[in-house]
Amino acid sequence: MIITLSAFTAPFASCILFPSFTTLVDHFHTTDTKVALTTTVFLLGLAVAPLWWSTLSQEYGRRPVLVFSFLLSTIAVIVCAVSNSLPLIIVFRLIEAIGCSSAQSVGAGVIGDIFTPIERGSALGWFYLGTLIGPMVAPIIGGAIQVWLGWRANLYFMAIFTCSTAMLTMLCLPETLVKPPTETKEKVQWHQVMSRDLFAPLPKLRLLAVPSIALTITYVSICFASLYCFNTTLPYAYSAPPYNFSAIEIGLCYISNCLGYAIGSVVGGK
């Protein structure tokens, strides 16, 4: 449950501002394209950062990495909430994504730690339920908060949610990584540790040369690209004539997709 909630956080945060896009355009006197960058940079961080978090979790443990990364994300989203500069919001949305994206890879590592291979498919189906439902639920909640409290309240809500997840992880999630005992190693200098952690994910990119992995990633990439293209353009389509939907009504348009992804994730996992 905790890991699924953690995996829910980043996709949820990526989409919570969708119903507020037109409000942000008016507030900052800018264009739709620039406001959409708040989501574009978030997805960039969500795509790249898990490579490093998964490597760090192998070295330092699952729980410390999850707690640290989610606290980093909490600080970043608070900066976004108090900022009056759109470029500053865009930069810290990237940092927010880098933080809360850790659960996408580390969470799968936790599932691998505690379930046998024969049970892992079903467990991952429930785990990815958080990843898939997040983008669908976020506009519904974000639309309601936008109407009642304004667009900044969405970011404050996200800060509370992310921090609460970090506290829940710290208090209730046991460390699942069991490292085999090793012989006493020579003391490593701090600069060697930094270099090791900074470049550790790069050798793993060779896995992209394996055809079965490359084809699977390509297929899933197309699916997720379609999902986010749909999510991003829907608010603009339905807030304009002839629909003129409110933020809450736009959020409700995501319900059918949400149900579809919930069924697909659980059944597909089994």
N, C-alpha and C positions, 0 to 999 in steps of 0.2 A: 504493500500500500504506500509506504513512504517513498520508495523508488519510483513508482508510477506517478505520484504527486510531484516529485522532483522533475520527472521527464515532462510533465504537463506544463511546468512553469515557463520554459523558454518559448515554446510555440504559442502559449497563451499571451505572453508579453509581446510577442511579435505582432499580434493582431489586435490588441486591445485598443489601439488608437485609430483603427479603420473608420469607425463611425464619426470620429472627430476630425477627419481630414479637411472637410470643407470649412469647419470652424477654425482650424489652424491656418488655412489659406487666408481667411479674413483677418485673423488676429495678427499675423506677422506680415500682412500685405505682400504676399509672395505668390508663387505659382504652384499648381498642382504637382508638377514634377519635383520641385524642391521639397515639398512636404512628403512626397512618396519616398524620398531618400531616407527618411527616418525608419522605414521598413527595409529598404534595400541594404543599408549598412548593417542592420540587425541580422538579416539573413546571411550576410557575408561572415559576420562573427560566429553565427550559429553553424556555418558550414566548416570553418577552418579550425576554430579553437578546440573542439573535442579531440583532435589529434594529439594536442599537448596534454590535455587533462587526463586522457586515458593512460598516457605514458607516465605522467606524474603519479597517478594512482597506483601503478605497479611498483613504484619506488617508495612512496610515502604512505600508502594505504588509501582505501576508498573514502572512508568517513572524513578524514582531515581535508582531502581535496574538495569534497562536496561542500563542507561547511565554509571553507575559505572562499571558494568561488562564488557561493551564494551571498556571502557578506559583501564581497566586491561588487556584485550585481546590485545589491541593496543600496550601497553608497552611490553608485552611478545613476540609478533611477531617481534618487532623491535630488541629485544635481539637476537632472532633466526637469523635475517638477518645479524647482524654484527658479529656473533659468528664464530669461527674457530674450534669449538669442537663439534663433533656429539653428545656426551652424554649431553652437555649443550643444544643443540637444542632439543633433545628429552624431557628434563625436561621442557623447556619453551614452547614446543608444547603442553604439558599437561596443563600448566597454561593458554595458549591461548585458549584451548578448554573449560576449566572451565569458562573463562570469556564470550566468545561469545555464549556458550550453553544456556545462560539464556533465550534467545528468544524462545527456544523450548517449555518451560513450561509457562513462563510469557506471551508470545504472545498468547497462547491459552487462558490464563486468561483474556487478553484484549478482545479477541473475545467474551468470555463468558460475559464480562461486558457490551458490547455495542449491542449485538444481542439477540433477543428473542429466546427461544428454537426452535421454528418452522423455524427460519432463520439460525440457527447456523450451520447446516450441510453444506449448500452451502458456508457459510462464511469460515468454516474450510477447505473446499475443495480448496478454493483459497489460504488460509493461508499455507496449506501443499504443495501447488505448489512450494513455495520457498524451503521447506525442500527436496523435491524430485528432483527438477531440479538442485539444487546446485551441487550434486556429478557428474552430467552429463556435466554441462557447464564448471566446473572448469578445467578439463583436456584439453578442447579445448583452453581456454584462457591461461592456464598455459603452454601448449605446444608452443603457439605462443611467449609468453614472454620469455620462456626458450631459444628458437632458436635465438631471436633477442637481448636479454639483459642478459641472464644467469639466473641461478637458484635463486640467491639472489634477483633479481628483482621481482620474484614471491612473496617473503615475504614482500618486501617494498610495492608492490601493495596491498597486503593483509592488511598491516598496514594503508595505506591511506583509503582503502575501509571501514575497521572496524571503524576507527576514524570518517569518514564522516557519517556513519550510526548512531554513537553515537551523533554527532552534530545535525543530522536531527531529531533524537528522542527527544533531549533536546529542540529544537526550535519549532517543529511542532506537536509533539504528546501530546495531553492533558492527564492529569491524569484521568484514567477511573475507578479506584477503589473508590467506595463510601462506607465508613464505617459508620455503624449506630452510632448515638450519645451514648456515654457511661457515666456512672457516674464517678466522679473524683476518680482516682485510687491512691493507695499509691505509693510513689516514690520507684522505683525499682533500686537496686544497679547495678553497671556496670557488676559485675561478674555474677549476676543473668540474666542480659540481654544476655551476651555471652553464658551462659549455655543454656538458652532458645533457642537461635538462632542456636546453634551448634547441639542440639539433637532434634529439632522440627520435622524434617522429619521422624524420626524413628518410631513413633507410626503409621504413615500412611502405613508402610510396611505391616500392618495387612490386608490391602486390597487385598494383594496377596493370601490370604486364601479364597477369594470369587471366586468360580469356574468360573463364567462368565468373571471376570476380568483376572484371571490367564490364561484361554484359549485364550482370545483375545491377551494378551501380548505375549504368546508363539507363536501364529500364526504370529503376526507382527514381532517378533524377528527373526523368520526364514526367513521372506521376506527381512528384512534389512541385515541380515547376508549374504544372497545370493547376495544381491546388492553389498556389500562391498567386498566380496570375488572375485566377477567378476571384480570390478573396480581395485582392487589391483593387480590381476594377469595379466590383459590384457596388461599393458605396457611391461612386461617381455616376453609375448608370441609373440607380434608383433614387438618388437625391435630386435628379434633374427632371424636367417635364418629359413625358406626361405623368410620371409617377409622383414626384415631390414627396417621397417618403421621409419621415422623421428618423432621427438616429436610432430610436428603439425599433421602429418598423424595419429598418435596414438590418439591424442585428437579428431580428426574427427570421429573416430570409435565409440564415445559415443553418436553421434547425434540421432541415431535411438532409443536408450533407453530414451533419453531426451524427445522425442516426445511422446513415450508411457506413460511415467510417467505424463506428462502434461495432456494428455487426461484422464488418469485414475483418477487423483486427482480431476479434476473439475467435471467429470461425476459421480465419486464415491461420492463426497460430496453432489451433488444433490440427 
